[in-house]
Amino acid sequence: MSQKIEMEICLGSSCFSRGNKDVVNYIREYLKRNHLDDIIIFKGSRCMGLCNTGPNLRINDRIIEDISIEVIESILEKEIGNLKL
């Protein structure tokens, strides 16, 4: 695949305090487990300015709000699951 996908998670204090550390770790493991870490550029963001609806995750230009460890796997499967080897 020639085009990379950008995935950015908000690590602002509001989102971080709502459990984004666990979500970050889960996403890293998911990408590694499914051999997607060379296709997807995963990084943190200081703040997305959407604190009231966070934690937030941006995949390319789409922002997904209110993510949590309980729903992150289904979000990843829906958004990037078709890229798995």
C-alpha positions in Angstrom: 0.0 0.0 0.0 1.5 3.3 -1.0 -0.7 5.7 0.9 -0.2 5.9 4.6 -3.1 6.5 7.0 -2.6 9.1 9.7 -4.1 8.3 13.1 -3.7 10.9 15.9 -5.0 10.7 19.5 -5.5 13.6 21.7 -3.2 13.6 24.7 -4.4 16.9 26.2 -4.9 16.8 29.9 -8.7 16.4 29.7 -8.5 13.4 27.4 -5.5 12.0 29.1 -7.3 12.1 32.5 -10.2 10.1 30.9 -8.0 7.1 30.1 -6.3 7.8 26.9 -3.1 6.2 28.2 -4.7 2.8 28.1 -6.2 3.5 24.7 -2.8 4.6 23.3 -1.3 1.3 24.5 -4.2 -0.7 23.0 -3.9 1.0 19.6 -0.1 0.4 19.5 -0.6 -3.3 20.3 -3.5 -3.6 17.7 -1.4 -2.1 15.0 1.6 -4.3 15.8 -0.6 -7.5 16.1 -2.3 -6.8 12.8 0.9 -5.8 11.0 -0.4 -2.3 10.4 2.4 -0.3 12.0 4.1 0.3 8.7 0.8 1.5 7.0 -0.5 3.7 9.8 1.3 6.7 11.2 0.1 6.8 14.8 1.0 9.9 16.9 -0.3 12.0 19.8 -1.7 15.5 19.7 -1.4 18.1 22.5 -5.1 19.1 22.2 -7.7 18.9 19.5 -9.8 21.6 21.1 -12.8 19.3 21.6 -12.3 18.7 25.3 -16.1 18.4 26.1 -16.4 15.4 23.7 -13.1 13.7 24.4 -11.2 11.5 24.4 -10.8 12.0 20.7 -9.1 10.1 17.9 -8.5 11.4 14.4 -8.1 9.0 11.5 -7.1 11.0 8.4 -9.6 13.9 8.5 -12.3 12.1 10.5 -12.6 12.8 14.2 -14.1 10.1 16.4 -15.2 11.4 19.8 -15.7 9.8 23.2 -13.4 6.9 22.7 -12.6 4.5 25.5 -10.8 1.2 26.1 -14.2 -0.4 26.0 -15.0 0.7 22.4 -11.6 1.2 20.8 -11.4 -2.3 19.3 -14.7 -2.0 17.5 -13.7 1.5 16.3 -10.4 0.2 14.9 -12.1 -2.8 13.3 -14.7 -0.6 11.6 -12.2 2.1 10.5 -9.1 0.1 9.5 -10.0 -3.6 9.9 -10.1 -4.1 6.2 -6.3 -3.3 6.0 -5.3 -6.3 8.1 -3.1 -8.9 6.4 
